[in-house]
Amino acid sequence: MSRKILIIDDEDDIREVAALSLESIAGWDVVRASSGAQGLTRAASEQPDAILLDVMMPGMDGPTTFHKLRENPATAQIPVLLLTAKVQSSDQRRFADLGVQAVLLKPFDPLTLASQIAQVLGWS
């Protein structure tokens, strides 16, 4: 069964590297969004199996986007994994306390990104 992943990240390079990695290595369908607002719309219309969400974005940041995803019944149950360059343990704890499935660190390894996501979500 092919999975559908929504990547919400304002950085074109990060979005493309992650998408290419997930498409070519795992064979997943990837939907892209370049902002939190666009991500909310795409999440509701595409109903992905999971969302890879950047923390630091202009306008609506990752934690705000996450809260809005949870407020919408159409997107409330979609698992969210945060993607961040913030490696301080206090930041990691704060992000984990939001209720996300996992916090993945940037820079990520494109060769292992799909397996990291699959492992966190229990996809075999």
C-alpha positions in Angstrom: 0.0 0.0 0.0 1.4 3.3 -1.0 1.5 6.0 1.6 0.8 9.7 1.1 3.0 12.2 2.9 2.5 16.0 3.1 5.7 18.0 3.5 5.1 21.5 4.9 8.4 23.5 4.7 9.1 27.0 3.5 12.6 26.0 2.1 12.4 24.8 -1.5 15.6 22.7 -1.2 14.5 20.9 2.0 11.1 20.2 0.5 12.5 18.8 -2.7 15.2 16.7 -1.1 12.7 15.2 1.3 10.1 14.6 -1.4 12.7 13.0 -3.8 13.9 10.8 -0.9 10.4 9.6 0.1 9.3 9.1 -3.5 12.4 7.2 -4.8 13.3 5.2 -1.7 9.9 4.4 -0.2 7.7 4.8 -3.2 5.3 7.1 -1.3 3.2 9.8 -2.9 4.3 13.2 -1.7 2.3 16.4 -1.5 4.1 19.7 -1.0 3.2 22.9 0.8 5.5 25.9 1.2 3.7 27.6 4.2 1.6 26.7 7.2 -1.6 28.1 5.6 -1.0 26.2 2.4 -0.3 23.1 4.4 -3.6 23.3 6.3 -5.5 23.5 3.0 -3.5 20.6 1.5 -3.9 18.5 4.6 -7.7 18.8 4.5 -8.0 18.2 0.8 -5.4 15.5 0.3 -5.9 13.6 3.6 -2.3 12.3 3.8 -1.2 9.4 6.0 1.3 11.6 7.8 2.6 15.2 7.8 6.3 16.2 7.9 6.1 19.8 9.3 8.9 22.3 9.6 9.1 24.2 12.9 10.6 27.5 11.8 8.5 29.2 9.0 7.6 32.8 8.3 4.0 33.7 8.9 2.5 30.6 10.6 5.2 28.5 12.3 5.1 24.8 12.8 3.7 24.6 16.3 0.8 27.1 15.3 0.2 25.0 12.1 0.1 21.8 14.3 -2.5 23.3 16.6 -4.7 24.4 13.7 -4.4 20.9 12.2 -5.6 19.5 15.6 -8.5 21.9 15.7 -9.9 20.8 12.4 -11.9 17.5 12.6 -10.8 16.7 9.0 -7.1 16.8 9.9 -7.1 16.1 13.7 -6.1 12.4 13.5 -3.3 12.8 10.9 0.1 11.9 12.5 2.5 14.9 12.5 6.3 14.7 12.6 8.2 17.9 13.3 11.3 18.7 11.3 13.7 21.1 13.0 17.2 22.4 13.1 16.8 23.3 16.8 18.8 20.7 18.7 18.6 22.1 22.3 17.1 19.5 24.6 14.7 22.2 26.0 13.4 22.8 22.4 13.1 19.0 21.8 11.0 18.6 25.0 8.8 21.5 24.2 8.1 20.1 20.7 7.5 16.6 22.0 5.1 18.1 24.6 2.9 19.4 21.7 1.7 15.9 21.0 3.5 15.3 17.8 4.5 11.7 16.8 8.2 12.6 16.6 10.8 15.3 16.2 13.3 14.7 13.4 16.4 16.8 13.1 17.7 18.8 10.2 19.9 18.2 8.4 18.3 14.7 7.9 19.8 11.9 5.9 17.8 11.5 2.7 18.7 7.8 2.6 17.2 7.0 6.0 14.3 9.6 6.2 11.6 7.1 5.0 12.7 4.4 7.4 12.8 6.9 10.3 9.2 8.0 9.5 8.0 4.4 9.0 9.6 3.3 12.2 8.0 6.1 14.2 4.6 5.4 12.7 4.8 1.6 12.9 4.6 1.2 9.2 6.2 -2.1 8.1 
